[in-house]
Amino acid sequence: MGKKVKLPKTECCESRKKCDRCPLRMLKEGTLPDGLTVKRRKLVTLDGKKVTKKQLSKAA
């Protein structure tokens, strides 16, 4: 059994100390699921559309 993949939050909480699920941190570390990116501290698909939690669970 492998490690369980951490899913990013749909929006950054803007705390000074970034949490483990922060989309900005995951983007920087390269652990964000394929097909997703961050714009204006919100998680979006590569074409710029909002991401739902259902889509997020499928992407991981």
C-alpha positions in Angstrom: 0.0 0.0 0.0 1.3 3.4 -0.9 0.9 6.7 0.8 -2.5 8.4 0.5 -2.4 11.5 -1.8 -3.2 14.8 -0.1 -5.7 16.8 -2.0 -5.3 20.5 -2.3 -7.8 22.9 -0.8 -10.0 24.8 -3.4 -8.8 28.1 -2.1 -5.7 29.3 -0.2 -6.5 30.4 3.4 -3.8 33.1 3.1 -2.1 32.2 6.4 1.5 33.3 6.9 2.5 29.7 7.6 1.2 27.7 4.6 -0.6 24.5 5.5 0.3 21.2 3.8 -2.8 21.3 1.6 -2.3 24.9 0.4 -2.6 25.0 -3.5 0.2 27.6 -3.7 2.6 25.3 -1.8 1.6 22.3 -3.8 2.1 24.2 -7.0 5.6 25.3 -5.9 6.5 21.8 -4.8 5.1 20.2 -7.9 2.6 17.9 -6.1 -0.5 19.5 -7.5 -2.6 16.9 -9.5 -2.3 17.1 -13.3 -4.6 19.4 -15.1 -4.9 21.9 -12.2 -3.2 25.3 -11.5 -3.7 28.2 -9.2 -4.9 31.7 -10.2 -5.6 34.5 -7.7 -5.1 32.0 -4.8 -7.9 29.8 -6.1 -7.6 26.3 -7.6 -8.7 26.1 -11.2 -8.3 23.8 -14.2 -5.8 24.6 -16.9 -8.5 26.3 -19.0 -9.4 28.7 -16.1 -12.6 27.1 -14.9 -13.4 26.6 -11.2 -12.7 23.2 -9.6 -15.4 21.4 -7.6 -14.5 19.0 -4.8 -16.0 16.1 -6.9 -13.6 16.9 -9.8 -10.8 17.2 -7.3 -11.3 13.7 -5.9 -11.3 12.3 -9.5 -8.1 14.1 -10.4 -6.1 12.5 -7.5 
